[in-house]
Amino acid sequence: MRIQQGLLEQGQKLYEQMSTEDKVLSDPVIWPFGMAMRIGGYTPAIENECLILRSCPICPVGKGNYSTKYQKETAVYWGCPHCQNITE
């Protein structure tokens, strides 16, 4: 399933409201997608103070190493900022 467009728009709006200084430290694709996931109720899985990443099984090779592990209620999901797909 793909993330809802409205959630992405909210994430993008939050990114645009960031100061220029903060934007330098943030990716314009990954950051808004991560915020959209949080707004949608997904909690990023963290291990040793780091996000858990993997290659996206849907993205073309070379673009999909940012699929991030999330939890929502009792289920585990992976969200990719590039193809915007959420998989279990």
Buried (B, 14 or more C-beta within 10 A) or exposed (E): EEBBEEBBEBBBEBBEEBEEEEEEEBEEBBBBBBBBBBBBEBEBBEEEEEBBBEBBEBBEEEBBEBBBBBEEEEEEBBBBBBBBBBEE
